[in-house]
Amino acid sequence: MVQEINDRILAYFPGQEMEYLSSDSIDEVESVSENFDPALYSPDFLNGIKMSGVPNHRLLLKVGVHIMLLGNINQKKRLCNGTRLQVVSLGKHVIEAKVVSGTNIGFRTLLSRISLTPSDKKLPFKLKRRQFPISVCFAMTINKSQGQSLSRVGLYLKDPVFTHGQLYVALSRVQTREGIKIVLLDKASKLISETKNVVYKEIFGNLV
């Protein structure tokens, strides 16, 4: 759902679009086994793999678009996983972006492709993907939004939150009541005016 929202907003965003494709391969050193045959997995199959915390094979970007870092690039300069930036310029091999969240707002940095080898037990091998460690982030999941401080937030709840404190996390990303807009939908995708706030009363049982 987050990816779908990002794609729709990007389509209406002004400016020329640039496409960046990753270079995907199998890390045979990390995937060695008696029955493993890398020839069974085509480039199209590898390109189609999508995993949490890993950039997609195909990135579409425009100048001015907000992006999020997927990994710790430079902790001293606070370029860490979840940092939000805005694209300043797009090159063939380098992307210039400025930080728009946290304590380092306005800092400009150059991003290049890096090789990522994510650990995913669902795959019989380790994927090696060389791509810019970013994703478009007009929208993000509630969990990914933790630590963000924004002036305006749009909360899209197609389904109710399902864990304790998750609704609080989403609502507390914004500084004022006027800065948040919420869209709530029922099972028939019709607008409604209330949602559940999941609270486990048991955790308060031993409080004095």
Legacy VTK file of the C-alpha trace (Angstrom):
# vtk DataFile Version 3.0
C-alpha trace
ASCII
DATASET POLYDATA
POINTS 208 float
0.000 0.000 0.000
2.823 2.451 0.872
4.536 1.779 -2.454
1.255 2.309 -4.318
0.699 5.702 -2.641
4.276 6.778 -3.372
3.940 5.800 -7.042
0.656 7.696 -7.459
2.023 10.902 -5.920
5.236 10.666 -7.926
3.202 10.427 -11.142
1.674 13.872 -10.466
4.922 15.435 -9.249
6.299 18.025 -11.718
9.677 17.617 -13.379
11.559 15.209 -15.591
11.727 11.649 -14.361
14.935 9.618 -14.123
15.052 5.862 -13.866
17.733 3.951 -11.983
18.047 0.178 -12.349
19.980 -2.011 -9.960
22.546 -4.642 -10.823
21.362 -7.908 -9.246
23.253 -11.141 -8.827
23.551 -14.115 -6.497
26.271 -14.019 -3.869
27.597 -17.490 -4.598
30.140 -17.327 -1.755
27.277 -16.964 0.751
24.942 -19.337 -1.105
27.134 -22.396 -1.558
25.371 -25.744 -1.056
25.511 -29.128 -2.743
22.225 -28.766 -4.636
22.337 -25.041 -5.344
22.274 -24.070 -9.021
22.346 -20.292 -9.712
21.359 -20.954 -13.337
17.830 -21.704 -12.132
17.269 -18.045 -11.256
16.953 -15.657 -14.193
17.891 -11.949 -14.069
14.185 -11.061 -14.344
13.461 -13.156 -11.253
16.253 -11.471 -9.280
15.124 -8.009 -10.421
11.580 -8.715 -9.253
12.575 -9.523 -5.671
11.287 -6.961 -3.164
12.293 -7.046 0.494
11.797 -4.739 3.455
14.741 -2.410 3.963
16.139 -3.024 0.479
15.744 -0.616 -2.469
13.743 -1.890 -5.408
15.422 -2.894 -8.644
13.741 0.066 -10.374
13.830 3.537 -8.811
11.955 6.466 -10.370
13.050 9.871 -9.077
12.454 13.556 -9.775
14.107 16.700 -8.406
12.277 17.825 -5.263
11.010 14.362 -4.356
11.387 13.214 -0.748
13.399 10.056 -0.189
14.383 7.923 2.798
17.728 6.297 3.508
17.656 2.517 3.772
20.681 1.902 5.948
23.351 3.692 7.954
25.438 5.601 5.417
27.395 7.956 7.685
26.448 7.953 11.367
28.793 10.857 12.231
26.826 13.064 9.856
23.539 11.494 11.006
22.862 9.865 7.647
21.195 6.833 9.181
18.428 4.391 8.379
15.129 6.293 8.210
16.642 9.745 7.565
14.442 11.771 5.215
16.007 13.814 2.426
14.881 15.816 -0.595
16.419 15.291 -4.023
18.370 18.373 -5.181
19.853 17.076 -8.425
20.001 13.815 -10.355
23.112 12.518 -12.081
23.804 9.299 -13.905
25.948 7.879 -11.107
25.336 10.274 -8.190
22.273 11.804 -6.503
22.535 15.042 -4.519
20.068 15.404 -1.659
19.520 17.561 1.431
18.379 16.400 4.855
14.836 17.495 5.805
14.392 15.799 9.187
16.213 15.445 12.503
18.941 17.730 13.847
20.911 17.999 10.605
18.291 19.760 8.471
19.725 21.445 5.381
22.879 19.325 5.212
23.650 18.284 1.633
25.167 14.977 0.663
26.001 12.950 -2.415
24.587 9.450 -2.654
26.007 6.709 -4.850
25.114 3.103 -5.494
26.280 0.557 -2.942
26.179 -3.242 -2.872
23.667 -4.716 -0.448
23.387 -8.356 0.579
20.230 -8.639 2.694
19.562 -11.650 4.857
16.262 -13.307 4.000
15.696 -16.893 5.101
12.827 -17.254 2.626
15.309 -17.275 -0.254
17.580 -20.281 -0.907
20.417 -17.863 -1.714
21.722 -14.423 -0.801
20.822 -11.674 -3.214
23.490 -9.116 -4.077
21.891 -5.844 -5.187
23.841 -2.747 -6.243
21.521 0.254 -6.058
21.061 3.646 -4.404
20.115 2.865 -0.751
16.927 4.920 -0.837
13.190 4.751 -1.416
10.635 7.410 -2.294
8.875 8.419 0.920
5.829 10.556 0.391
4.231 7.821 2.463
5.688 5.451 5.048
4.474 2.828 7.476
3.648 3.821 11.047
6.575 1.811 12.403
8.983 3.498 9.976
7.719 6.931 11.042
9.014 6.589 14.610
11.420 9.378 15.458
10.084 11.700 12.736
8.851 15.190 13.620
6.689 16.790 10.931
4.578 19.909 10.586
1.861 18.159 8.570
0.809 14.518 8.462
-1.849 12.651 6.513
-2.772 9.360 8.184
-4.369 6.794 5.850
-6.002 3.940 7.761
-7.504 1.513 5.309
-7.432 -0.990 8.172
-7.412 -0.308 11.943
-4.082 -0.406 13.752
-3.416 -3.790 15.320
-0.744 -3.306 18.010
-0.635 -1.464 21.328
0.547 2.136 21.000
0.712 2.162 17.204
-2.026 4.776 16.785
-0.271 6.991 19.336
2.967 6.724 17.370
1.219 7.855 14.185
-0.616 10.782 15.808
2.430 12.025 17.709
4.535 12.571 14.560
2.894 15.979 14.117
3.371 19.022 16.364
-0.155 20.469 16.343
-3.686 19.151 16.112
-4.287 21.275 13.022
-1.343 19.609 11.290
-2.915 16.178 10.953
-5.586 14.832 8.621
-6.922 11.294 8.974
-8.720 9.125 6.416
-10.580 6.170 7.956
-12.226 3.485 5.847
-14.480 0.555 6.698
-14.378 -2.875 5.033
-16.447 -1.528 2.127
-13.913 1.329 1.621
-16.433 3.924 2.816
-15.372 6.870 4.963
-16.008 6.522 8.693
-15.368 8.814 11.660
-13.841 6.538 14.299
-11.293 3.753 14.714
-10.046 1.434 17.448
-7.155 2.409 19.703
-5.538 -0.867 20.718
-4.605 -0.875 24.406
-3.666 -3.928 26.466
-5.049 -3.145 29.895
-2.953 -5.946 31.396
0.228 -3.878 31.121
-1.213 -1.340 33.572
-2.170 -3.956 36.174
0.980 -3.642 38.303
1.275 0.145 38.173
1.055 1.923 41.515
LINES 1 209
208 0 1 2 3 4 5 6 7 8 9 10 11 12 13 14 15 16 17 18 19 20 21 22 23 24 25 26 27 28 29 30 31 32 33 34 35 36 37 38 39 40 41 42 43 44 45 46 47 48 49 50 51 52 53 54 55 56 57 58 59 60 61 62 63 64 65 66 67 68 69 70 71 72 73 74 75 76 77 78 79 80 81 82 83 84 85 86 87 88 89 90 91 92 93 94 95 96 97 98 99 100 101 102 103 104 105 106 107 108 109 110 111 112 113 114 115 116 117 118 119 120 121 122 123 124 125 126 127 128 129 130 131 132 133 134 135 136 137 138 139 140 141 142 143 144 145 146 147 148 149 150 151 152 153 154 155 156 157 158 159 160 161 162 163 164 165 166 167 168 169 170 171 172 173 174 175 176 177 178 179 180 181 182 183 184 185 186 187 188 189 190 191 192 193 194 195 196 197 198 199 200 201 202 203 204 205 206 207
